[in-house]
Amino acid sequence: MIWKRPAPPAELNRISEGNMLSHLGIVFTAVEPEQLIATMPVDERTKQPHGLLHGGASVVLAESLGSVAGYLCSEGDETVVGVEINANHVRAVRNGVVTGYCKAIHLSLIHISEPTRQAEISYAVFCLKKKKKNKDKQKNKKKKKMIE
């Protein structure tokens, strides 16, 4: 299992209340050993004026999955931020529900994809760790003091 912070879908949905995720109807449905799954309805909240799923809504689903997955892979006081997102919308969706699957490709890179080929979205998430004192720098400072 890649997750360092245990969080069942019910807890993820609870912390999603009152923000963009709940506004768009995004619901976390599963936290599996190596993937995170969420759904989003294709309705008046997520459609563009022409009646199709808005590309921005797809990106919100992807970024939400990537950010939450990144957070679940972190520990302690580590902070997670998204640094890049790229979306290719390969098929229009007019109604129903879309499902996003988030799987880690590398421990510092998470890939989001929708296997139904409605959208293919990549999202990079990196963990920012608190700075720790570098032992080599400490040794160099000691050497410098000894020389002086």
C-alpha positions in Angstrom: 0.0 0.0 0.0 1.4 3.4 -0.9 -0.8 5.5 1.4 0.9 6.7 4.6 -2.2 8.5 5.9 -5.2 6.2 6.3 -8.4 7.8 5.1 -11.6 6.0 4.1 -13.8 7.5 1.3 -16.3 8.7 4.0 -13.6 10.8 5.6 -12.4 12.2 2.3 -16.0 13.2 1.4 -16.4 14.8 4.8 -13.4 17.1 4.3 -14.7 17.9 0.8 -17.9 19.5 2.1 -18.3 23.2 1.6 -15.6 23.5 -1.2 -15.3 23.0 -4.9 -15.5 19.3 -4.7 -18.9 19.2 -3.1 -20.1 22.1 -5.3 -19.4 19.9 -8.4 -20.7 16.7 -6.8 -17.3 15.0 -6.7 -17.5 11.9 -4.5 -14.6 9.7 -3.4 -15.7 6.1 -3.9 -12.7 4.0 -3.1 -9.2 4.1 -1.6 -7.6 0.9 -2.9 -4.1 -0.2 -2.0 -2.6 1.6 -5.0 -5.3 3.8 -6.4 -7.8 6.5 -5.5 -11.2 6.6 -7.2 -13.8 9.4 -7.4 -16.8 10.2 -9.5 -18.4 13.4 -10.7 -21.8 13.9 -12.2 -22.3 15.4 -15.7 -25.1 17.8 -14.9 -25.9 21.5 -14.9 -23.0 22.1 -12.4 -20.4 20.5 -14.7 -21.6 21.2 -18.2 -20.5 24.0 -20.5 -23.2 26.1 -22.3 -23.4 23.6 -25.3 -24.5 20.8 -23.0 -21.2 18.9 -22.8 -19.0 18.1 -19.9 -16.9 21.2 -19.3 -13.2 20.6 -19.7 -12.4 22.6 -16.6 -14.7 20.4 -14.5 -12.7 17.3 -15.7 -9.5 19.1 -14.7 -11.0 19.8 -11.2 -11.7 16.1 -10.8 -8.2 15.3 -11.9 -6.5 17.9 -9.7 -8.7 16.9 -6.7 -7.7 13.2 -7.1 -4.0 14.1 -7.5 -3.9 16.5 -4.6 -5.7 14.1 -2.2 -3.6 11.2 -3.4 -0.4 13.2 -2.9 -1.5 14.2 0.6 -2.3 10.5 1.4 1.2 9.6 0.3 2.8 12.2 2.6 3.4 12.0 6.3 3.8 14.3 9.2 3.9 18.0 8.4 4.8 17.5 4.7 2.9 19.7 2.3 1.7 18.7 -1.1 1.2 21.0 -4.1 0.3 20.4 -7.7 2.8 21.8 -10.1 1.4 21.0 -13.5 -1.7 19.6 -15.1 -2.4 18.7 -18.8 -5.7 17.5 -20.2 -6.7 16.1 -23.5 -10.4 15.8 -24.0 -10.8 12.9 -26.5 -14.6 12.3 -26.4 -17.6 14.4 -25.5 -19.8 13.4 -22.5 -23.4 14.8 -22.3 -24.8 13.1 -19.2 -24.2 10.5 -16.6 -21.2 10.2 -14.3 -17.5 10.2 -15.0 -15.0 8.3 -12.9 -11.4 9.3 -12.2 -8.7 6.8 -11.2 -5.5 8.0 -9.7 -2.5 5.7 -9.7 1.1 6.5 -8.7 3.5 6.1 -11.6 6.4 7.2 -9.3 6.4 8.1 -5.7 6.7 11.8 -6.6 4.5 11.7 -9.7 0.9 10.7 -9.8 -1.0 10.0 -13.0 -4.7 10.5 -13.4 -6.6 8.9 -16.2 -10.1 8.0 -17.1 -10.1 4.6 -18.8 -13.4 5.2 -20.6 -11.3 7.4 -23.0 -13.6 10.4 -22.3 -10.6 12.3 -21.1 -7.0 11.6 -20.5 -5.5 13.8 -17.9 -2.0 13.8 -16.4 -1.3 15.6 -13.1 2.0 16.0 -11.4 2.1 16.2 -7.6 5.2 16.7 -5.5 5.7 16.5 -1.8 7.5 19.4 -0.1 9.3 18.2 3.0 10.4 20.4 5.8 14.0 21.3 5.5 16.4 19.2 7.6 19.8 20.4 8.4 22.3 18.9 5.9 25.0 17.0 7.8 27.6 17.9 5.1 26.9 21.6 5.5 27.3 21.2 9.3 30.7 19.4 8.8 31.8 22.1 6.4 31.0 24.8 8.9 33.0 22.9 11.6 36.0 22.6 9.3 35.7 26.3 8.4 35.7 27.3 12.1 38.7 25.0 12.7 40.7 26.7 9.9 39.9 30.2 11.2 
